[in-house]
Amino acid sequence: MPIISMFYGIIIRLYLLDNRHHSLPHVHAKNTEFEASVPIADGEILAGDLPRKQLRLVQAWIELRRDELTADWDLAVSGENPYKIAPL
């Protein structure tokens, strides 16, 4: 589960071959004891939980980096390591 970005105490990961669990392209965001799957398309929580402030930061980052995230998702679901993406 490669880390693709980190900002404001939030770790963003893309799991390899993760399209079997949730078919929507998404990232995993973790902040201390909270973790959530957040779709790349709309930024709404798919599973898990994040505090409101951290969720808003993740949503802003997704909005800015959507094209890069989509390209990384394609790599990850094919079993390849995704590239690092600039933080917020």
N, CA, C and O atoms as a GROMACS GRO file, in nm:
protein
  352
    1MET      N    1   0.082  -0.118   0.000
    1MET     CA    2   0.000   0.000   0.000
    1MET      C    3   0.087   0.125   0.000
    1MET      O    4   0.117   0.181   0.105
    2PRO      N    5   0.125   0.166  -0.116
    2PRO     CA    6   0.217   0.280  -0.129
    2PRO      C    7   0.156   0.411  -0.080
    2PRO      O    8   0.039   0.440  -0.104
    3ILE      N    9   0.238   0.489  -0.011
    3ILE     CA   10   0.200   0.625   0.028
    3ILE      C   11   0.226   0.713  -0.092
    3ILE      O   12   0.338   0.717  -0.144
    4ILE      N   13   0.123   0.784  -0.137
    4ILE     CA   14   0.142   0.871  -0.254
    4ILE      C   15   0.155   1.018  -0.216
    4ILE      O   16   0.205   1.098  -0.295
    5SER      N   17   0.109   1.055  -0.093
    5SER     CA   18   0.123   1.193  -0.050
    5SER      C   19   0.101   1.203   0.102
    5SER      O   20   0.039   1.115   0.162
    6MET      N   21   0.153   1.309   0.161
    6MET     CA   22   0.132   1.339   0.303
    6MET      C   23   0.123   1.490   0.319
    6MET      O   24   0.202   1.565   0.262
    7PHE      N   25   0.024   1.534   0.396
    7PHE     CA   26   0.011   1.677   0.425
    7PHE      C   27  -0.075   1.697   0.550
    7PHE      O   28  -0.173   1.625   0.571
    8TYR      N   29  -0.038   1.793   0.631
    8TYR     CA   30  -0.112   1.829   0.753
    8TYR      C   31  -0.148   1.708   0.839
    8TYR      O   32  -0.258   1.701   0.893
    9GLY      N   33  -0.056   1.614   0.852
    9GLY     CA   34  -0.079   1.497   0.935
    9GLY      C   35  -0.167   1.390   0.872
    9GLY      O   36  -0.208   1.295   0.938
   10ILE      N   37  -0.196   1.406   0.744
   10ILE     CA   38  -0.281   1.310   0.672
   10ILE      C   39  -0.192   1.230   0.577
   10ILE      O   40  -0.113   1.288   0.503
   11ILE      N   41  -0.206   1.099   0.581
   11ILE     CA   42  -0.132   1.010   0.491
   11ILE      C   43  -0.230   0.960   0.386
   11ILE      O   44  -0.337   0.910   0.419
   12ILE      N   45  -0.192   0.973   0.260
   12ILE     CA   46  -0.276   0.929   0.148
   12ILE      C   47  -0.210   0.808   0.083
   12ILE      O   48  -0.092   0.811   0.046
   13ARG      N   49  -0.288   0.700   0.071
   13ARG     CA   50  -0.238   0.576   0.009
   13ARG      C   51  -0.330   0.532  -0.103
   13ARG      O   52  -0.449   0.562  -0.106
   14LEU      N   53  -0.270   0.459  -0.195
   14LEU     CA   54  -0.345   0.386  -0.298
   14LEU      C   55  -0.304   0.240  -0.283
   14LEU      O   56  -0.186   0.207  -0.291
   15TYR      N   57  -0.399   0.154  -0.262
   15TYR     CA   58  -0.368   0.012  -0.250
   15TYR      C   59  -0.360  -0.050  -0.388
   15TYR      O   60  -0.441  -0.018  -0.475
   16LEU      N   61  -0.264  -0.137  -0.408
   16LEU     CA   62  -0.252  -0.207  -0.535
   16LEU      C   63  -0.368  -0.306  -0.550
   16LEU      O   64  -0.407  -0.371  -0.453
   17LEU      N   65  -0.421  -0.318  -0.670
   17LEU     CA   66  -0.529  -0.411  -0.703
   17LEU      C   67  -0.651  -0.391  -0.613
   17LEU      O   68  -0.719  -0.488  -0.579
   18ASP      N   69  -0.680  -0.266  -0.574
   18ASP     CA   70  -0.788  -0.236  -0.479
   18ASP      C   71  -0.925  -0.222  -0.543
   18ASP      O   72  -1.022  -0.195  -0.472
   19ASN      N   73  -0.936  -0.240  -0.673
   19ASN     CA   74  -1.066  -0.223  -0.738
   19ASN      C   75  -1.161  -0.338  -0.710
   19ASN      O   76  -1.277  -0.333  -0.750
   20ARG      N   77  -1.116  -0.442  -0.640
   20ARG     CA   78  -1.204  -0.554  -0.607
   20ARG      C   79  -1.291  -0.523  -0.487
   20ARG      O   80  -1.404  -0.571  -0.478
   21HIS      N   81  -1.239  -0.444  -0.393
   21HIS     CA   82  -1.315  -0.412  -0.271
   21HIS      C   83  -1.416  -0.300  -0.296
   21HIS      O   84  -1.535  -0.316  -0.267
   22HIS      N   85  -1.371  -0.191  -0.350
   22HIS     CA   86  -1.457  -0.079  -0.392
   22HIS      C   87  -1.425  -0.056  -0.539
   22HIS      O   88  -1.311  -0.026  -0.573
   23SER      N   89  -1.524  -0.068  -0.625
   23SER     CA   90  -1.494  -0.056  -0.768
   23SER      C   91  -1.470   0.089  -0.810
   23SER      O   92  -1.414   0.113  -0.917
   24LEU      N   93  -1.511   0.185  -0.728
   24LEU     CA   94  -1.486   0.325  -0.761
   24LEU      C   95  -1.340   0.362  -0.738
   24LEU      O   96  -1.281   0.320  -0.638
   25PRO      N   97  -1.280   0.438  -0.827
   25PRO     CA   98  -1.144   0.486  -0.802
   25PRO      C   99  -1.143   0.571  -0.674
   25PRO      O  100  -1.223   0.664  -0.660
   26HIS      N  101  -1.054   0.539  -0.580
   26HIS     CA  102  -1.051   0.608  -0.452
   26HIS      C  103  -0.913   0.603  -0.390
   26HIS      O  104  -0.826   0.528  -0.432
   27VAL      N  105  -0.896   0.686  -0.288
   27VAL     CA  106  -0.774   0.687  -0.208
   27VAL      C  107  -0.811   0.651  -0.065
   27VAL      O  108  -0.927   0.658  -0.026
   28HIS      N  109  -0.711   0.613   0.012
   28HIS     CA  110  -0.727   0.587   0.154
   28HIS      C  111  -0.655   0.699   0.228
   28HIS      O  112  -0.535   0.719   0.211
   29ALA      N  113  -0.730   0.771   0.310
   29ALA     CA  114  -0.674   0.882   0.386
   29ALA      C  115  -0.673   0.844   0.534
   29ALA      O  116  -0.774   0.798   0.587
   30LYS      N  117  -0.559   0.862   0.599
   30LYS     CA  118  -0.546   0.827   0.741
   30LYS      C  119  -0.492   0.945   0.818
   30LYS      O  120  -0.396   1.011   0.777
   31ASN      N  121  -0.556   0.971   0.933
   31ASN     CA  122  -0.513   1.078   1.023
   31ASN      C  123  -0.528   1.026   1.165
   31ASN      O  124  -0.640   1.001   1.210
   32THR      N  125  -0.419   1.009   1.235
   32THR     CA  126  -0.414   0.948   1.369
   32THR      C  127  -0.498   0.821   1.373
   32THR      O  128  -0.462   0.723   1.308
   33GLU      N  129  -0.608   0.819   1.449
   33GLU     CA  130  -0.687   0.696   1.460
   33GLU      C  131  -0.800   0.686   1.357
   33GLU      O  132  -0.874   0.589   1.358
   34PHE      N  133  -0.814   0.784   1.271
   34PHE     CA  134  -0.920   0.784   1.170
   34PHE      C  135  -0.867   0.743   1.034
   34PHE      O  136  -0.754   0.775   0.997
   35GLU      N  137  -0.951   0.671   0.958
   35GLU     CA  138  -0.915   0.633   0.822
   35GLU      C  139  -1.042   0.623   0.739
   35GLU      O  140  -1.145   0.576   0.787
   36ALA      N  141  -1.033   0.667   0.614
   36ALA     CA  142  -1.149   0.662   0.526
   36ALA      C  143  -1.106   0.636   0.382
   36ALA      O  144  -0.996   0.673   0.341
   37SER      N  145  -1.195   0.572   0.308
   37SER     CA  146  -1.181   0.559   0.163
   37SER      C  147  -1.258   0.675   0.101
   37SER      O  148  -1.376   0.695   0.131
   38VAL      N  149  -1.190   0.750   0.015
   38VAL     CA  150  -1.251   0.870  -0.043
   38VAL      C  151  -1.243   0.861  -0.196
   38VAL      O  152  -1.133   0.857  -0.251
   39PRO      N  153  -1.358   0.858  -0.264
   39PRO     CA  154  -1.358   0.849  -0.410
   39PRO      C  155  -1.292   0.970  -0.477
   39PRO      O  156  -1.304   1.083  -0.430
   40ILE      N  157  -1.222   0.943  -0.585
   40ILE     CA  158  -1.155   1.049  -0.661
   40ILE      C  159  -1.258   1.137  -0.733
   40ILE      O  160  -1.235   1.256  -0.751
   41ALA      N  161  -1.369   1.080  -0.772
   41ALA     CA  162  -1.469   1.153  -0.850
   41ALA      C  163  -1.539   1.263  -0.771
   41ALA      O  164  -1.552   1.376  -0.820
   42ASP      N  165  -1.584   1.232  -0.649
   42ASP     CA  166  -1.665   1.332  -0.577
   42ASP      C  167  -1.613   1.369  -0.438
   42ASP      O  168  -1.663   1.465  -0.380
   43GLY      N  169  -1.516   1.297  -0.384
   43GLY     CA  170  -1.457   1.332  -0.256
   43GLY      C  171  -1.542   1.302  -0.134
   43GLY      O  172  -1.505   1.340  -0.023
   44GLU      N  173  -1.655   1.236  -0.151
   44GLU     CA  174  -1.740   1.200  -0.038
   44GLU      C  175  -1.693   1.066   0.020
   44GLU      O  176  -1.647   0.980  -0.055
   45ILE      N  177  -1.704   1.047   0.150
   45ILE     CA  178  -1.653   0.926   0.214
   45ILE      C  179  -1.729   0.803   0.165
   45ILE      O  180  -1.852   0.798   0.167
   46LEU      N  181  -1.653   0.705   0.121
   46LEU     CA  182  -1.706   0.578   0.074
   46LEU      C  183  -1.716   0.479   0.190
   46LEU      O  184  -1.815   0.407   0.202
   47ALA      N  185  -1.617   0.477   0.274
   47ALA     CA  186  -1.614   0.390   0.392
   47ALA      C  187  -1.521   0.453   0.495
   47ALA      O  188  -1.427   0.524   0.458
   48GLY      N  189  -1.546   0.427   0.622
   48GLY     CA  190  -1.461   0.479   0.728
   48GLY      C  191  -1.506   0.615   0.777
   48GLY      O  192  -1.621   0.653   0.760
   49ASP      N  193  -1.412   0.687   0.838
   49ASP     CA  194  -1.445   0.817   0.897
   49ASP      C  195  -1.320   0.904   0.907
   49ASP      O  196  -1.210   0.855   0.933
   50LEU      N  197  -1.339   1.032   0.885
   50LEU     CA  198  -1.236   1.134   0.906
   50LEU      C  199  -1.301   1.255   0.972
   50LEU      O  200  -1.418   1.284   0.945
   51PRO      N  201  -1.229   1.325   1.059
   51PRO     CA  202  -1.283   1.449   1.112
   51PRO      C  203  -1.311   1.547   0.998
   51PRO      O  204  -1.244   1.544   0.894
   52ARG      N  205  -1.409   1.632   1.018
   52ARG     CA  206  -1.454   1.726   0.913
   52ARG      C  207  -1.338   1.807   0.854
   52ARG      O  208  -1.327   1.820   0.732
   53LYS      N  209  -1.252   1.862   0.940
   53LYS     CA  210  -1.141   1.946   0.891
   53LYS      C  211  -1.048   1.867   0.799
   53LYS      O  212  -1.012   1.915   0.692
   54GLN      N  213  -1.012   1.746   0.838
   54GLN     CA  214  -0.923   1.664   0.758
   54GLN      C  215  -0.991   1.620   0.628
   54GLN      O  216  -0.927   1.614   0.523
   55LEU      N  217  -1.120   1.589   0.636
   55LEU     CA  218  -1.193   1.553   0.515
   55LEU      C  219  -1.192   1.667   0.415
   55LEU      O  220  -1.173   1.645   0.296
   56ARG      N  221  -1.213   1.788   0.462
   56ARG     CA  222  -1.212   1.905   0.371
   56ARG      C  223  -1.074   1.923   0.306
   56ARG      O  224  -1.066   1.959   0.188
   57LEU      N  225  -0.968   1.899   0.381
   57LEU     CA  226  -0.834   1.908   0.323
   57LEU      C  227  -0.813   1.801   0.215
   57LEU      O  228  -0.759   1.830   0.109
   58VAL      N  229  -0.858   1.679   0.244
   58VAL     CA  230  -0.846   1.570   0.146
   58VAL      C  231  -0.928   1.603   0.021
   58VAL      O  232  -0.883   1.581  -0.091
   59GLN      N  233  -1.048   1.656   0.039
   59GLN     CA  234  -1.133   1.691  -0.074
   59GLN      C  235  -1.070   1.800  -0.160
   59GLN      O  236  -1.076   1.793  -0.283
   60ALA      N  237  -1.010   1.900  -0.097
   60ALA     CA  238  -0.943   2.007  -0.171
   60ALA      C  239  -0.825   1.951  -0.250
   60ALA      O  240  -0.804   1.986  -0.366
   61TRP      N  241  -0.748   1.862  -0.186
   61TRP     CA  242  -0.634   1.801  -0.253
   61TRP      C  243  -0.679   1.717  -0.372
   61TRP      O  244  -0.620   1.725  -0.480
   62ILE      N  245  -0.785   1.638  -0.354
   62ILE     CA  246  -0.837   1.557  -0.464
   62ILE      C  247  -0.879   1.647  -0.580
   62ILE      O  248  -0.850   1.617  -0.696
   63GLU      N  249  -0.947   1.756  -0.550
   63GLU     CA  250  -0.992   1.848  -0.655
   63GLU      C  251  -0.874   1.902  -0.736
   63GLU      O  252  -0.882   1.912  -0.859
   64LEU      N  253  -0.765   1.936  -0.667
   64LEU     CA  254  -0.647   1.991  -0.734
   64LEU      C  255  -0.568   1.885  -0.812
   64LEU      O  256  -0.502   1.917  -0.911
   65ARG      N  257  -0.573   1.761  -0.768
   65ARG     CA  258  -0.486   1.656  -0.822
   65ARG      C  259  -0.562   1.544  -0.893
   65ARG      O  260  -0.507   1.435  -0.912
   66ARG      N  261  -0.687   1.567  -0.931
   66ARG     CA  262  -0.772   1.462  -0.986
   66ARG      C  263  -0.710   1.389  -1.106
   66ARG      O  264  -0.717   1.266  -1.113
   67ASP      N  265  -0.651   1.460  -1.199
   67ASP     CA  266  -0.591   1.395  -1.316
   67ASP      C  267  -0.475   1.304  -1.277
   67ASP      O  268  -0.464   1.192  -1.327
   68GLU      N  269  -0.390   1.352  -1.188
   68GLU     CA  270  -0.278   1.269  -1.141
   68GLU      C  271  -0.328   1.147  -1.063
   68GLU      O  272  -0.273   1.038  -1.077
   69LEU      N  273  -0.432   1.167  -0.983
   69LEU     CA  274  -0.489   1.056  -0.906
   69LEU      C  275  -0.549   0.950  -0.996
   69LEU      O  276  -0.535   0.830  -0.971
   70THR      N  277  -0.617   0.994  -1.100
   70THR     CA  278  -0.676   0.899  -1.196
   70THR      C  279  -0.568   0.817  -1.264
   70THR      O  280  -0.583   0.696  -1.281
   71ALA      N  281  -0.459   0.882  -1.303
   71ALA     CA  282  -0.348   0.809  -1.366
   71ALA      C  283  -0.286   0.711  -1.266
   71ALA      O  284  -0.254   0.598  -1.303
   72ASP      N  285  -0.268   0.753  -1.140
   72ASP     CA  286  -0.214   0.664  -1.039
   72ASP      C  287  -0.308   0.547  -1.011
   72ASP      O  288  -0.262   0.434  -0.991
   73TRP      N  289  -0.439   0.572  -1.009
   73TRP     CA  290  -0.537   0.464  -0.987
   73TRP      C  291  -0.520   0.358  -1.095
   73TRP      O  292  -0.518   0.238  -1.065
   74ASP      N  293  -0.508   0.400  -1.220
   74ASP     CA  294  -0.491   0.305  -1.330
   74ASP      C  295  -0.366   0.220  -1.311
   74ASP      O  296  -0.367   0.100  -1.338
   75LEU      N  297  -0.258   0.281  -1.266
   75LEU     CA  298  -0.136   0.206  -1.238
   75LEU      C  299  -0.158   0.106  -1.124
   75LEU      O  300  -0.120  -0.010  -1.134
   76ALA      N  301  -0.220   0.152  -1.016
   76ALA     CA  302  -0.239   0.068  -0.898
   76ALA      C  303  -0.328  -0.053  -0.925
   76ALA      O  304  -0.298  -0.163  -0.878
   77VAL      N  305  -0.436  -0.035  -1.000
   77VAL     CA  306  -0.525  -0.149  -1.025
   77VAL      C  307  -0.462  -0.250  -1.121
   77VAL      O  308  -0.507  -0.364  -1.130
   78SER      N  309  -0.360  -0.208  -1.193
   78SER     CA  310  -0.289  -0.303  -1.279
   78SER      C  311  -0.171  -0.366  -1.206
   78SER      O  312  -0.095  -0.444  -1.264
   79GLY      N  313  -0.154  -0.332  -1.076
   79GLY     CA  314  -0.050  -0.393  -0.994
   79GLY      C  315   0.082  -0.319  -0.995
   79GLY      O  316   0.181  -0.367  -0.938
   80GLU      N  317   0.087  -0.202  -1.059
   80GLU     CA  318   0.210  -0.123  -1.064
   80GLU      C  319   0.210  -0.019  -0.952
   80GLU      O  320   0.104   0.024  -0.906
   81ASN      N  321   0.328   0.019  -0.908
   81ASN     CA  322   0.339   0.122  -0.805
   81ASN      C  323   0.300   0.259  -0.860
   81ASN      O  324   0.350   0.299  -0.965
   82PRO      N  325   0.212   0.330  -0.789
   82PRO     CA  326   0.175   0.465  -0.833
   82PRO      C  327   0.287   0.564  -0.802
   82PRO      O  328   0.375   0.537  -0.720
   83TYR      N  329   0.281   0.678  -0.866
   83TYR     CA  330   0.377   0.786  -0.844
   83TYR      C  331   0.338   0.870  -0.724
   83TYR      O  332   0.221   0.876  -0.688
   84LYS      N  333   0.436   0.935  -0.663
   84LYS     CA  334   0.409   1.032  -0.557
   84LYS      C  335   0.338   1.152  -0.619
   84LYS      O  336   0.363   1.188  -0.734
   85ILE      N  337   0.250   1.212  -0.541
   85ILE     CA  338   0.177   1.330  -0.586
   85ILE      C  339   0.202   1.442  -0.486
   85ILE      O  340   0.204   1.418  -0.366
   86ALA      N  341   0.222   1.563  -0.536
   86ALA     CA  342   0.253   1.678  -0.450
   86ALA      C  343   0.146   1.696  -0.343
   86ALA      O  344   0.028   1.674  -0.369
   87PRO      N  345   0.187   1.738  -0.224
   87PRO     CA  346   0.091   1.761  -0.116
   87PRO      C  347   0.010   1.888  -0.140
   87PRO      O  348   0.031   1.961  -0.237
   88LEU      N  349  -0.081   1.911  -0.050
   88LEU     CA  350  -0.168   2.030  -0.057
   88LEU      C  351  -0.088   2.153  -0.021
   88LEU      O  352  -0.143   2.264  -0.021
   0.00000   0.00000   0.00000
